[in-house]
Structures are given as C-alpha cells and as structure tokens.
Amino acid sequence: MSGKNKKLRSRINTAFWLLLAALLFIFLLKDTGFDIKLVLNRVFIPLFRLISIMTFTLFLTALIEAKGWSKVVASISRPLLRLGNLSDWSATAFTTAFLSGIAANTMLWNAFKEGKISKKEMFISALLNVGLPSYFLHLPITFAIIVPLTQKAGILYMTITFFAAVIRTVVIIMFGRMTLKGPDGQGLNQKETSVSDTDKKEVTVGTLFKKYVTKRLSSIVLYTVPIYMLVVLLRLHGFFDMLQHATAQLLKTSALPIEGISVVVFSIVAEFSAGAAAAGAMLQEGILTVKETVMALVLGNIIATPIRALRHQLPRYLGIYTPGTGFALLVTGQVLRVTSVIVATGIFWLIYG
C-alpha cells in the first residue's frame, strides 16, 4: 500500500470512529434525559481514569526504554518466560500485570507497534497475563470476601481457582515454546528487543514520551471512547441484565440441589459477593454441604465471569488493541479461563469424592 493510500485509509478510519463517538454521545444524552451529571459519572470519569492509566503506562514504557531498565524489570519473570520463548518485553509486561492488567496490555500493544515483538508473541503474552497475574491481582479482594463468608469451602474454592490459573499459565508457556522461535528465549533478535548503547545516548525520555503518548495514545483513545460509550448504552438499555437473567433461567443441573442453584443465580444476576453471602448462609444453616457450596461457587464463577468480561473488559481490550484483535483476545482468554476452571474442578471432584 502506497503512503498516500495509507494516509487516506487512516483519515477515513479516524473520521468513522469520531463520527461514531459523536452519535453515541448524542444517544447517551437523549437516553439519560440530558442528565449531564449521570453522563459524567457513568462515562467521562471512568474514561478519564482509564486513559490516565494508559497515559502513565506509555510514559513508563518510554522511561524504561530510555533508561535501559527493561532488562531489570524483565529479570523478575525472565526465567519463566524464557521457557515459552518470550522476549524481555513480554517479561516486563508479565511482571507489570501483577499490578495492572491495563498497563500490561498497553505495554504489549506498544511493543508490537514499535516492532519489538511479533503479533503472535503479543497475543500469547496477553493470554499469559490472564493466568497467575490476573489471579494474584484480584486475590486480596476475592480472599477478603469469600473466606470469611464460606470458610473451608472458600479456601477450597480459592485453591481450585489458583490451580486453574497455574494450568492457564503452563498451557500458554508450552504453546509459546512450540510456536515461537527465538535464540535464548527472545521472541525477536536481540538487536530488536533491547536498546543498544548507541541508541541509549541518542534517545531521551522527552522524545520517547512524544513518540509514545502523542502518537500511540491518540489511536488508543480513538477506539476506547466510542466503544466505552456503546457499552454504557447497552447497560442503560438492560442488555447485560437481560443476558444475565436469561443465563440464570436456562441454568439446570443435577449436580446441585435447588438451594445451590440459587447461589449460582445470585452470582450471575447480582455480584459475586452476593453469591458468596448466600452460599455462606446456606452452609452455616446446613442446607448445603462444603462440597456443594464449592461447586455452587465454581459454577457461578464459570457462568458469570464471561458475562462480566463483556461488560467491564470489552471497552479496555477493544480500546487498547484494535477492535478485531481485542475481541479475539477477550474471547480466547475467557475460553481459556473457563476451560481451566472446569479441568481444575474436575480434579477437585475426583479427589474430594
């Protein structure tokens, strides 16, 4: 594609997304009765928070590259990621994912756009972050809710989900080892995955900040804003509530008593904390056994998590990556997550008897 055609295509793409954002904003104002405060709280404040994190991540990436710190950050997880033939850029993102999933995904997308990693490595690394990093990122809140309410059942549930995270991590590492090729675990040539001494002298934080934030951030925001508004509109029109209620109504299983099903329904229709509270109450009253409580919590997790992913994570994935890549990552990640939880639960069922 010639430079002229590429610029024209870029302008058409920009115009489309800007027009879509404008139309969605008009619909939002109309559907909320021109309640500016509601639109501000539901759309612009969350968007500002999300874009701020992305901006900080891009600046951090520029700083790490300019100062040559990528190897230091990557050294924490390098031994594990080398098993999967993943580069130091993926190792840096993997380490960051334990603190922020948004930051890690932004780093991966930026590394791909800069040609430091291949698209395949970016995809594999993004899926890898759905394993142990995602588990430990949400561990404090999940542990604080589930264990006090359900005690032994909660500990068993946390063990199952931890084992599922380990399964996801191992599978992705093995997949990377089989499909990625690179010397000494580097996804690309060493020349491409690190900043040379000459480059370090020429590159400054300011130039990299301008390169990453002003150019890269604009394309991210272009996708993020309209997609986020679309998700908010769908929520206002009850799309996700309808999806949750439909799932709850279709749920039938002989593995749990009707009381256990109610725990699952609570987890799907309300929030996970509501399902945990219901499970804890039924466990204390002797309505459910420890095993039935664990199964109810797991089933609620399996069904509710993908639905919440569409509601909460869809704008982030489609905004950080391109819409096509982001959607593919979200779907693949959720399939991997659900499959790993099913496998881990099957092992628990056999062992617990």
KABELJO-V703341 format. One record per pair of residues at least 12 apart in sequence whose C-alpha atoms are under 8 Angstrom apart, sorted by the first residue. I is the first residue (numbers start at 1). J is the second residue. If there is no record, write none. Layout:
BEGIN
<<I/J> <I/J>>
END
This chain:
BEGIN
<<14/222> <17/222> <17/223> <17/226> <18/222> <18/226> <20/226> <21/225> <21/226> <21/229> <24/226> <24/229> <24/230> <25/229> <27/233> <28/229> <28/233> <31/236> <42/232> <43/228> <43/229> <43/232> <47/225> <47/228> <51/221> <53/102> <53/103> <54/102> <54/103> <54/106> <54/217> <55/213> <55/217> <57/103> <57/106> <57/107> <58/106> <58/107> <58/110> <58/209> <58/212> <58/213> <58/217> <59/209> <59/212> <59/213> <61/107> <62/205> <62/208> <62/209> <62/212> <63/205> <63/208> <63/209> <65/195> <66/195> <66/200> <66/203> <66/204> <66/205> <66/208> <67/200> <67/205> <68/194> <68/195> <68/200> <70/88> <70/89> <70/92> <70/194> <71/88> <71/92> <73/91> <73/92> <73/95> <74/88> <74/89> <74/90> <74/91> <74/92> <74/95> <75/88> <75/91> <76/91> <76/95> <77/91> <77/92> <77/94> <77/95> <78/91> <81/173> <81/185> <82/184> <82/185> <82/186> <83/173> <83/174> <83/177> <83/185> <84/172> <84/173> <84/174> <84/175> <84/176> <84/177> <84/178> <84/180> <84/185> <85/176> <85/177> <85/180> <85/181> <85/182> <85/183> <85/184> <85/185> <85/186> <85/187> <86/121> <86/125> <86/176> <86/180> <86/182> <86/185> <86/186> <86/187> <87/117> <87/185> <87/186> <87/187> <87/188> <87/193> <88/186> <88/193> <89/108> <89/111> <89/116> <89/117> <89/193> <90/108> <90/121> <90/122> <90/125> <93/105> <93/107> <93/108> <93/125> <94/125> <94/128> <94/129> <94/133> <95/133> <97/129> <97/133> <97/134> <97/137> <98/133> <98/134> <98/136> <98/137> <99/133> <99/137> <100/137> <101/129> <101/134> <102/316> <104/126> <104/129> <105/126> <105/320> <106/320> <108/122> <108/125> <108/126> <109/122> <109/320> <109/321> <110/212> <110/216> <115/192> <116/188> <116/192> <116/193> <117/187> <117/188> <117/193> <118/187> <118/188> <120/180> <121/176> <121/180> <121/187> <123/329> <124/172> <124/176> <126/329> <127/172> <127/329> <127/332> <127/333> <128/168> <128/169> <128/172> <128/173> <130/165> <130/168> <130/169> <130/333> <130/337> <131/165> <131/166> <131/167> <131/168> <131/169> <131/337> <132/162> <132/165> <132/166> <132/168> <132/169> <135/161> <135/162> <135/165> <143/158> <145/273> <145/276> <146/273> <146/276> <149/276> <149/277> <149/279> <149/280> <149/281> <150/276> <150/277> <150/279> <150/280> <150/283> <152/290> <153/290> <153/291> <153/293> <153/294> <154/294> <156/294> <157/294> <157/297> <157/298> <160/341> <160/344> <160/345> <160/348> <161/341> <161/344> <163/344> <164/337> <164/340> <164/341> <164/343> <164/344> <165/337> <165/340> <167/340> <168/336> <168/337> <168/340> <220/319> <220/320> <220/321> <221/319> <222/319> <223/318> <223/319> <223/320> <223/322> <223/323> <224/315> <224/316> <224/318> <224/319> <224/320> <225/319> <227/315> <227/318> <227/319> <228/315> <228/316> <231/311> <231/315> <235/311> <240/307> <240/311> <241/269> <243/307> <244/268> <244/269> <244/304> <244/307> <245/268> <245/269> <247/268> <247/303> <248/264> <248/265> <248/268> <248/269> <256/292> <256/295> <256/296> <259/282> <259/287> <259/288> <260/279> <260/288> <260/292> <260/293> <260/296> <261/296> <263/275> <263/276> <263/278> <263/279> <263/296> <263/297> <263/300> <264/296> <264/297> <264/299> <264/300> <265/300> <266/278> <267/297> <267/300> <267/301> <267/304> <268/300> <268/303> <268/304> <272/300> <272/301> <275/297> <275/300> <276/297> <279/293> <279/296> <279/297> <291/352> <295/345> <298/341> <298/345> <302/338> <302/341> <302/342> <305/334> <306/334> <309/330> <309/334> <313/330> <314/326> <314/327> <314/330> <317/329> <317/330>>
END
